[in-house]
Structures are given as structure tokens and as C-alpha cells.
Amino acid sequence: MFLVFTLIVVPVCAYLYDVPMSDRQIQIMMPVIWVYLMFAALCFIVSTLTDNYSQVDKLWSIMPAVYAWMTAYHANMDSRLVLVACVITFWAIRLTFNFARRGGYSWKFWTGDEDYRWAILRAKPEFSAKWKWVLFNLFFISFYQMGLVLLITLPMIKMVGGSELGVADYTLAIGVVLVVIFEFIADQQQWNYQKEKYRLKAKGIPLTGIYQKGFTHTGLWGYMRHPNYAAEQLVWILIYCFSISATGFWINWTIAGCLLLILLFFGSSDFSEKISAEKYPDYKEYQKKVPRFVPFTKW
């Protein structure tokens, strides 16, 4: 309910403060919205029919690049929009690769590994009645999450008709690239840890050393509990900053996307950590010693 409240209130307040959208911006945004509605409905239908609720996960890394290039195309390939579309595509390649190697995709597009958290959530007493889960899937998993994927790219709409491309834009682009590289390193460290842990378990070798804890806690994960989540939020904050460079206004209605993403990651990390704390005896101690998103904040 807090997410829905934010989804409504933040854009309305920012819109009242902000300069109204131009006719051209509205015209460019409409095809993007229609694509969002089509894919959100597709995710709901496919997940309901197949009982696999990771359909949005399959598109999470792909659709921002689609929206970005659609916006750039309809804006006559404006130089700033092309630059932003390029860095979003770079982000999309990293996340799609990481999702694919974990078994997220299959040649039968409706299959593939499902996020383990959906099964745990579905088993909760609150969703014992099937109609409650169907509504949750419709409004939150399908339309809200796909809507968030759209919202984080909408700062590009505010860039239409903006100032000339400048040093600030190139600096932001370099920043996004560096943060994505940081994400890749965090992903690889987690991948290496989990792959070796399960290799040892498959051979019946007792887990010792760093593998005894059972969860990734070294490298970047020794400085923050969710380096990949932290970097993900920073990427879309930087994407929003492009709209500041284009308009000169620090606040506009498209800020809703990165704010809602931050709230989503807080909720998602809370849920994941609750599961980890129940599964691994040392995880609560890890929570006490290592910050969640911002390194050194507990030192």
C-alpha cells in the first residue's frame, strides 16, 4: 500500500511542481505506454497459465533497453537520448547475461527457473485463497513491476527538447558504466562462491573455510550485504540525473521511478534476508557487522 501511495503521490506532487509535459513528449511517450500494457498483460496471462511467476523477471533486463531505443527513435535519435539508450543497453546486457546463466531462460519462453521467493510467498497463509494470489499477480507482479520497469526509463521523456549534450552527460554516462562494471564484479563473486559451494556439496565434501557459512560474504560482499542491489539503485538514480542535465530542474515527475525502485529493493532485501537468517545460522551476525547497501556506514 505504501508503494501504491508513493506511485500516485510522488508523480502528482512532482508534476504540480514541474513544467508540464509538451505535446511532443506526450506523443513520444504514448507508444511506450502501449508496449508496457501489452507486455504486462502477457506476463499475467503466461504466469497464470504456467504457474511460473518469474515472467516479469525474464523481461526486467530487456524492456528498459526496448523503451530507451523506442524513445530515442521517436525523438529523431537526439544525441543525449542515444547516449542514454547506449548505457541502458550496456546495463541490460550485464543483467540479462547474469539471469541467463542462472537458468532464467529456456527455448520454451514460458519456462525457466522461477525465483525461489515466489514459492515461499505463495505458501504464506495470506495467499491461501487462490483469488488473492491471482490479484497479487495481476496488480503487483505483472502490472506494478512492469510499470516500474517503465518508470525508471521515463526520465528520457523529460530529456526530449532539453539542452545541448554537455560534459555533465558524458560524466554521468561514465558513472553508469563504472557502476555496471561494479555490479558485474559483485555478480561474479556470488556466482563463483555458490558454484564452488554446490560443487563441494555434490561431492559430499564437508564445507570448510568461507564456504562453511553458506552465503557470499567476502570480496564486495564483505563491505555491503547487497552490493548488486546498491549498484542497481545507483544506476537508475544516475539515469534520472540525465533529466536534470537536460532541463536544469532538480526535481521532476520522473523521479518516481528511482524512488520506487529504492523502496522495492528495501522490501525485496528485507524478504531475502529473512529467508537467509532462517537458513544460515551466521547470517544474523553478518547483518550486525556489514551494512546493507552503503559501505562503511557502521564503522
N, C-alpha and C positions, 0 to 999 in steps of 0.2 A: 504494500500500500504506500510505503514511503517512496519507493521507486516511481510508482504511478503519479504520486503527488508531485515529485520532482519533475517528471516528464511533462506535466501540464504547467506547473507554476514557473519553472525556470525559463522556458521559452517565452511565455506570456510576459513576464517581467522584463526580460531582456529585449523582447520585441517592442514593448512600450518605450524603453529607454533608447533603443536603437533606431537607426534610419530605416524607414520602411523599404521592403524589397522592391526593386524596379520590375517593370513588366518583363524585361529581358531575363532577369534572374528567375522569375516565376516560370517563364516559358521554358527555360533550360531545366528547371527542377522537375517539372511535371512528368517527362518520360522516365526519369529516375524513380519517382514515386510509384509509377505503374509497374515497373520492373520489380520493385520491392514487394508490392501487393501480390504479384503473381508468384514470386518465389516463396513468400511467407505462407501463402495458401498451399503451395506444392509441398512444403515441409510438413504442414499439418496433415495433409492427406496421406502422404507416404509414411510418416511416422505412425499414424493411426492404423493403417492397413498392415504394416510390417511389424509393429510393436518394437521398433528400433527408434529411440528418441534422440539420436545424435545426427539427425538430418541437418539441423542448423549448424552443427559443428563442422560438417563437411563443406559448408558454404562460407563459414565465418572468415576464412582466409582468402577466399576468391572474390566475393561480392564487392568488397571495398575497391579493389582494382577495377572491376567492371563499372561501378558507379563513377570512379575517378575518370576513367577514359571516356565514358559517356558524357560527363560534364565538360571535359576538355574539348571533345569533338563538337558538341553543340555550341561551345563558346569560341568556335573557329580556331582551335588549337592555340589559345592565348599562351604566351611563354611561361607565365607563372603557373598556370594550370597544368601545362605539360610537365614542368619540373616537379610539381606536387604529385602528379599521376605516376611519374617515374619512381619517386621514393616510396610511394604506396605500393607499387608493383614489387619493388625490392623487398619491402616488408612482407608482402603476400607470398613471395617465393620461399622465404625462410619458414614461415608458419605452415605453408602447405607441405613443404618437404618434411617438417617435423611431424605433422599429423599423419602423413602418408606412411612414414617408416614405422609408425606405431600401429599400423593396420587399420587406419581410419577409412581407407578407400578400398573398393572392390570393383571388379568389372561389372558386377551387378550393383548399380549405384545405390540401391536401397539397402544394401547390406553393409558389412564392415563392422569393426569393433564399436560397441556402444560405450560411452563414458560411464564408468562404474558408479558414479554418483547418482545417475538417474534411477538405477535399480534400487539403490539404498533409499532414495527419496520416495520412490513409488511404493515401497514397502511400509512407509510410515502410516500410523493409524488415521492421520488426517486425509489420506487418499484411499481409504478402504473402499469407499463408494467409487465405482468406475467413472461416473459422470463428473466427479470432482477432478480426477486426473485428466479427463478429456478437456475440461475447461482450462485447467492449468497448462496443458499442452497447447491449446489454441491461443490463449492470451499471453502467456509468459514465454514458453519455449519457442513457439513459432512466430507470433506477430511482434511480441515485445523485443525478443533477442534479435530478430531480423531487422526490426525497426532501429535498434541500437546500432547495428552494423551500418545502416543508412545514415543515422545521425552523426556518427563520427566522421563521415566524409563530407557532410553538408557545409563545413567551412569553405569548401571550394566554391559553393554558390555565392558566398559573400565576396569572394575574390574577383568575380566577374565584374568588369568595369572598374577595377581598382587601379592603384598607382602603377608606375613602371616597375619592372623587376629590378631589385637592388641587392646590395651587399647583405642586408638582413635575410633575404630569401635564400641566398646561397649558404649563409651561415646556418640557417635552420635546416636546410637540406643535408648539409654535412652532419649536423647534430642527429638527424633521424637515422642516417646511415650508420653512424657510430653506435647508436643505441640498439639498432637491429643486430649489429655485429656482437654487441654485448649479450643480447638475447640468444644468439646462436651459440655462444660460448657456454651460457647457462644451460641451454638445452643439451648440448653435447656432454657436459659434465654429468647431468642427470642420466642421460642415455647410457653413458659408459658405466656409471655406478650400478644402475638397475640391470643392465645386461650381464655384468660380471656377477652380481648377486644371484640372479636366477640361474646362471651357468653353474655356480657352486652348489646351489640347492639341487639342481637337476642331477648332479654327480654324487650327491649325498655327502659333500664335503662340509664340515661344520663352518659356520660363518664366524670369522675372527676379524680383529682389527676394525677398520672403518665399516666393514660390512655387517658387523655384529649388531649395530644399531638398527639396520634395516631400511633407513631412509637417507637420502642425499643430504650431507651436512658439511661437506668440505668444498674447497675452492670458493666460488662466489657464494655458494650456499652456506658458507661459514660466516659471511658478513650480513646476509639477509635471508630470511626463510623462503622468500619468493622472488628471487632476482628476475625471473622471466616475467612475472606479473608486474613488478615495479617498472621494468623497461617497457612493457606493453602500454601501461598508462602514460608513460613519458612520451612515447611515440605520438599518441593522439593529442596530447597537450601541445606538442610542437607543431602538429598539423594545424591545430586551431590557431597557433601563433602566426601562421601564414596569413590568416584573415586579418590579423592586427596589422601586419606589414602592408597589406593591400588597402585597408580602409583608414588606418590611423586611429581606430576606436579599440580600446582595450576590452570592452565587453560588447558582444552582440549575441543574438539569439542562438547561434550555432554552438555556443559554449555548452549547451545542454548535453551534447554528445559526449565530450570528455568527462564532464561531471558525473553523468550517469554511468559511464564506464568505470570510473573510480569507485562509485558505490557498488556496482556489480562485483568488482574484484574484491572489495572488502567482504561482501556477503559470501562470495564463492570461496575465498580463502578461509573464512570462518568455518564453513561447512567442511572443507577439505581437512582442516586442522583438527576438527572434532573427530573425524574418522581416523586420522593418523594417531591422535593421542590415545584413542581406544585400542589401536592396533599395535603400536610400538611403545614399550614401557619408558624409553628415554626421551620421548618426544616432548613431554611437558617441561623437562629440564632444558631442552633445546629452545622451547618457546621463551623461557625465562631469560636465557643468555643472549639470544640472537634476535635482532629487530625483525619486524615483518617485512617492510618494504624499504625503509630508509636506513642505510648502514651507519654505524657509529652512534646512533641516537640513544643507545643505552650505556654508552661509555662516558 
